């Protein structure tokens, strides 16, 4: 299957389809035409314009007032990529590197960047062949774009320098070039800047984080429904009529999901002695719902960003202008990535509270969900682990977007730190998945005690627990728990979520 890159742009749903179906990329006819038109215009502009053009006939950043001779323009662009490849720290996951390639090609397809067609095509070829550059997580200030990580992305892809993963093995890219019969691309004016200026590192992380957040949000509702029934909770706080008087969409959606998942449960429909449930159950529609609304808002911002031209300067052939602006600035992404981290972190925080309620010897459940508590510690420490993860997650939620450190001789005097927001948000997603897996582990154990009372939950919940039990057993007496927690994480990762 092939996805044709076009000026129609991308949606999160389309990107998910491209990823899940392992689709190859190809440049559509409109993208090819626009790329060629922009490059031809820029070549002609350089022949006629006497005034310096930033990044085209000048140096970069605070060196923008230094003019470069025509003979040195290609070397200028090559030097830019080499000198800016300063990434450090952990490697960027390969699935995110692949997204970076996709988004960069999409950026070029709009025809405002001035790159050669062969440059865009080389990125397509790398994507299709799974030639994935080694990119590092640290080094970007989120303005002027993601300079460091994009330089590390382009160094092997375009210039044939550095390392890549190919056929699952890290190797010097020169070996891949020999196998493919490729030669390094000779960069033309402005191309190095087009390759490095942009928000594709932040955007790629944002897409991965959003797709994960959407999945975690749905799974949180499923596990909430299981915990609610295992805790012998009340369904009234999830009634639609209640939420219509405070009709936030996410709140309504959460309540509807829990009603659907618990439909047909003997436990949820039986008489309750208790009048109210703790907030972690009773207020779950409000908390889960606020996260849903935030995810939806962040998605709208990110979809705008990935369908924009974010390098600099912007080449506008129809207006006969080359304008140096600030579209590379990551502030729009930095703020929403901080917001997304906060929203999803709350799903983890409320999940851990439900874990605690389930082990606290309430509603007929034994202490720590195990027979002979005292001799057995049971589920005491899974809740400890969840609490530790939640605490770390809160630290990751300190906003990056309020910080700035000037650079480039104070030419770049306020930066977004959006790259740090992106990588922190990634860690939040991983952490919350682990906390939800621990809640699932706890809640399934608690439900089995309800089964011992002769009670059943809904068909949906019983089926979910039955599937979990294929890899995660009921715990009769103390045993090694970390393996079961890891199995619960893998269960969530493999679970079909619609």
N, C-alpha and C positions, 0 to 999 in steps of 0.2 A: 504494500500500500504506500502511496505517495501523498504527502501534503505539499501543495504548491504555495510557496511564499508569495503573497500578494499584498497590495495596498489595502485590502479589506481588513487586514490585521488579524489579531488573535484574541481569543477569549480563554478564560480559565478552563472551561469545558472542552474547548478544542485542544488545548495543550495537554489536558489529561488524556484525551483520545489519542493524540500523537504518541504520548509516552506509553500508554497501556497497549496500544496496537503495534508498537515498535515501528512506526511509520518512517520512511525515508523522507528527505526534503528535496525539493526542486524549486528553482526560481521560476515563477510564473512570467508570462509574456509581459504583463504590465510592469512588473518589478524590473525586468531586464531593460525595458524601454526607459523607465525613469532613471535607473542607475546610469545608463549610457548617456542620456540627455544631460544629466547633471555633470558628469565628468567632461563631456564635450564643452559644455558651457564654461566650466572652470578653466579648461585649457585655453579657450578663446579669451576669457577675461584676463588671464595672466599676460597675454600678448598685448592687450590694449590698455590695461590700467597702469598708471604710473605710481599711484599711491600704494604704500605697503598694505598687504592683506594679512591680518594676524594669523599665524600658524601656517600660512601658505608661503609667504615670502619673508616671514620674520621668525625669530625665536619664540619660545613659549614661556608662559607665566610671566615672571618679572623681567624676562629677557625679550619681551614683546617689542621693544624699541630697537632691537638689533636686526638689521636687514640681512638677508641671505642671498647670495648670488644664485643665478639660475642653474649653474653647474653643480651647486652643492645642495640643491633642493631634495634630491633623492636620499643623499647621505644624511641630511637633516632628519628626515622621517625615520630612517633606519636607526639613527642614533637615539631618537626619542624612545623607540620601543625598547632598545637594549638598556638604556640608562634608567628607564622607569620600571623595569622588571625587578622590583625590590621586595616582593612578597616574602613573608616569613610566617612562622607558626605552623599549625596543623594544616594538612592538605584539605582543600575543598572536596567534599564528596563528589564522586564522578558523575552522579546523576545531576548535580547542580552545575558542574562544568558543561555538561551537554546542553543544559538549558541556557547557559550563557551564550553558547554558539548559536542556538536557535534565535535567541533574542537579538543578538548582534546582526544576524542576517536580516531579521525583520526590520530592524532599525534602518539598515541600508536600503531596503526595498522601497522606501517612501521617496527616495531620490533627492534628498537634501544634504547628503554627506560628502559627495564628491569622490567616492571611491571608484576604482576600476572594477569592471565586471568580473575579471579574473580573481580579484581579491575576495569578493563576495562568494564566488563559486568555490574558492579554496575552503572557505569555512563550511560550506555545504558539504563538500567532499569529506572533510574531517568528521563532521557530524554523522554522515552516512556510514563511514568506515569505522566508527567508534575509535577514532584517533583523538584521545582526550588529553589535552595538556595538563601538566602538573601545575596547579594553581594553589596559592596559599591564602589562608583566611585573614591574615593580618597585613596591613599596609595601606588600606584605603581610608581616606578622610571623608569619603562621600561627596567630594567636590575638590578639584575639577573632575567630576565623575569618579569612577573606580579605577584610577590610573594604574596602581600597582597590580591588582589582580588581572586587569584587562591586558596589561603588558605581558604578564606571565602566560596569559591565554594566547596572545598573538605571536609571541616569540617563536614557539615551535610551529604553530599553524601556518604562519605566513612567511617567516624568515628562515625556518629550518634550523633553529637553535633551541637548545634546552631539552627537556624531557617530556615524554607523553606516556600514557597508558595505552597499549595497543595489544589486542588479543588477551587482555587481562594482565599483561606484564608491563612493569615500568621499564622504559628503555630510552636511550638517546634517540631523539627524533631523526637524526641522520640515517639511522638504520631503516626507519619507515620510509623516508624519502627515496632511498635506494630501491626498496621493494616496490614502491609505487611508481618509480620513474619520475618523481617530482623534482622541480627546481625551486629555490627560494624566489618569491615574488619581488621584483624591483619596484619598490614603492614610489609612487608619483607624489607630487605636491599635495599637501594636506592629508594624505592618507594615514600617516602615523597618528596624527591627531584624531582623525575619525575613528581609528581603531581603539584608541585609549580613552578618549573622552566619551562619557556615557555612563548610564546607571545599570548596566546589565548584570554586574555582580550583585548589587542590592536587589534588582528586579528578579533575578533567578532564585535567590534565597526567598524573596517575598512570595513567589509562585509556589515553591516547595512548601513553605510555611503555611500558606493559605490552603493548599490542597490537604495538608495534614490537619490543619485546624478544622476544616469542614468535616473531615472524617472523625476526628476526636469529638467534635460537638455531637455528632449522631451517636457515636459509641457511648458517650457520657449519658445520653438519655436512655439508652438500652440498659446500661448498668445501673443507673438510677432506678429504673423500673424494677429490676431484680432486687436491689437493696431495699426498696420500699416494701416489696412483698415479703422479703425475708425478715424485715424488721416489724412486720405486721402493721404497716403504716396505713394512714387514711388516704382515700382517693379524693375527698372533697376539695382539697386545695388545688386540684387539677381540673376541676369542672370548668367547662367553657364559659358558662354564665358568669362565673366569678371573674374571669380574665377579660371579659368584654367590657367591664367597667374601668379597666386600665389596659387598653388594647395595644400594648407594644407587640409588634409582630413576633419577635423572638419568644416572648413570654407565651403568647397564644400557641405558637408552634411546639414549644416544649411541653406544655400541658396536653396538647393533642397527641403528641408522640407517646407520653406516658399512659394516657388512656388507652391508646391502641395496643401498646405492648402488654398491658395488664388485663386486657379484655378476656373474660372467661376464667379469671383466677378465682379459685375457691377462697383463697386467703384474703384477697383485697375486698371481696364482697361480704365477708362475715362480720358479725357485730363486733365493734371495738369498745373496750372498756375505757381507754384513754381518750381524752377530749382533743388533745393537740399533739402534733409531732414536733421534734426539734427543727430549728431553722434549716438544717442541712437537707431535710426532706421537704418541709412545708414551704420553704422559700426557694426551692430548686427551680421552679419556672421563672422566677425573677432573675436568678443568678445565671442559669443556663441560657435564658432568653436574652439577657443583656450581652452575653458572649456571642450569641448568634447574630444579633443586630450589629455588633462591632465587626465581626467577620464579614458580614455583608457590605458594610461601609468600606472596610479596607480593600475588599475585592474590587469595588468600583474605582478606587483610586489607582490600584495596581493595574487594572485593565486599561485605564487611560494612559498610564506611564508606558506600558509595553507597546502601545500603539502610537508612540510619539517618537520624534527624532530628538535624541538627547545628547548629541555631540556638539562640538563648537569649532569653528564658526559654522553657522547655518548657511548653506548655499541655496539661494532662491532664484532659479533660472528665469521664471516667468516675470519676476519683479526686477530682474537684472541687478541683484544685490547679493553681497556676501557680508553677513552681519555677525559680528562677534557679540554673543549674549551669554546667558547663564543657564541654558537648558540642562547642562550636566549636573546642576546642583541637586543634591539628593534630599532636600528638606521635605518634599511631599512624601517620599518613602520613609524617611527617618521617623517622622512623627507617627505615621500609621503602623509602622513595624513595632514601635514602642507600645502603641495602643493595642495591637494584636497580641503582643506578649502578655500584657496585663490581663486582657480578656480571657485568654486560654489558661493563664496561671490560676485564675479564679475557679475554672473547672477542676483543676487539681486540688485547690484548697478545700472546696466543698466536698470533693470526693474523699479526701483524707478524713474529714469530720464524720462522714458516714461510716468509714472504716472503724473509727473509734466507737461510734454508737453501737455498732454491731457486736463489738467484743466486750461491752460494758455490762453484761449480765442483766439485760433489760428484756421485757416482753417475753419472758419464758426461755430466752436463749442462755446457754451456759457461759460462765466466765471464759473469755478468750476462745470461745467457740470450740471447746474440746472437752472430752470426758475426763473426769478426775483432775480438774485444775488444781495446781499446786504440785502434784507429781509431774503434770504436763503443763508447759507454758503455752502451748497451742499457738494462737494467732496474736500473741502479745507483740512479737517483734516485727512482723510484717507492717503493723501500724507504726512502729518506731521508724522503720525504713521509709514509709510514706511521709511521715512527719519531717524526716531529714531532707527528703527530696523537695518537699513543699517549701521548706525554709530556704534551700538553695535557689529554688525557682524565684522566690520573692526577691532575692538579691539580683538575679538576672533581670528583674523588671525595673531596676533603677534606669530611668530614661537616658538614652544616649543622645537624643536630639537636642537636649538643652545644653550640651557641651560644645565647645569649639576651641581649637588651638590654631592660631594663624600660621601660615606657611608661605613659602616662595617669596621671601623678602617682603612679607606683609601685603603682597598683591592679592593673595587668597586669604583674606583677613577674617572671614566667617565661614566655617565649613559645617556640614550637616552631621557628621559622624554616623551617617546612615548605614555604613557597612558594619559598624559595631552593633547597631540596632538589629541588623539582619542576622548576624551570627549568634547574638544573644537569644533572639527569638527562636532560632533553630534549636538551641539547647532547651528552651522552655517547652517546645513541642515534644522533644524526646522525654523530658522529665514527666510531663503530664501523662503521656502514654503509659509510663511505668506506674504512676500513681493509680490510674484507672485500672491497670492490670491487677494491682494489689486489691483494689476494691472488688473487682470481679472475683478474685480468689476468695476473699472474705465472704462476699455475699452468697456465692455458690455453696460454701461450707454452711452458712447460716440457713440457707434454704433446705439443705438436707436434714437439718434438725426439724424443720416444719414437716418434711416428708415423714419423719418418724412419728409425728403427731397424726398422720393419716391425711394430711392436707396437700393439695397440689396448687401450683401457680398456673399462670396462663399457658396455653399451647406455645406461644412465642418464647416465653421465658424458659419453660421446661425444655424446649428444643435447644435453646442456646446453652443451657447448663449441660444438657446431654452431650452436645458437641465438645464442650470444654472438658468433660469427664473422660474423653478419649485420650487426653494427654495430662490432665491435672486431676489427681484422685481426691476423694474425701479423706481427710486426715483423722484417723482414729486416735492415734497417740503421737507423741512427739517424734518427728523425723526431720531430715534435712529439708529446709523450706526454700532455699534460694533457687533450687532447680524448678520448683513448682511456680515460683514468681516469674522466672525466665520463660517458662512454658506459657504462662498466662500472657506475657508480653507478645510472644510469637503468635499466640492465638488471636490477639487483637490485630496484629499486623496482617494476618492472613484472612481475617473475617471479611466476608462479603458485606459491604455497606451500600445501601441504595438510597 
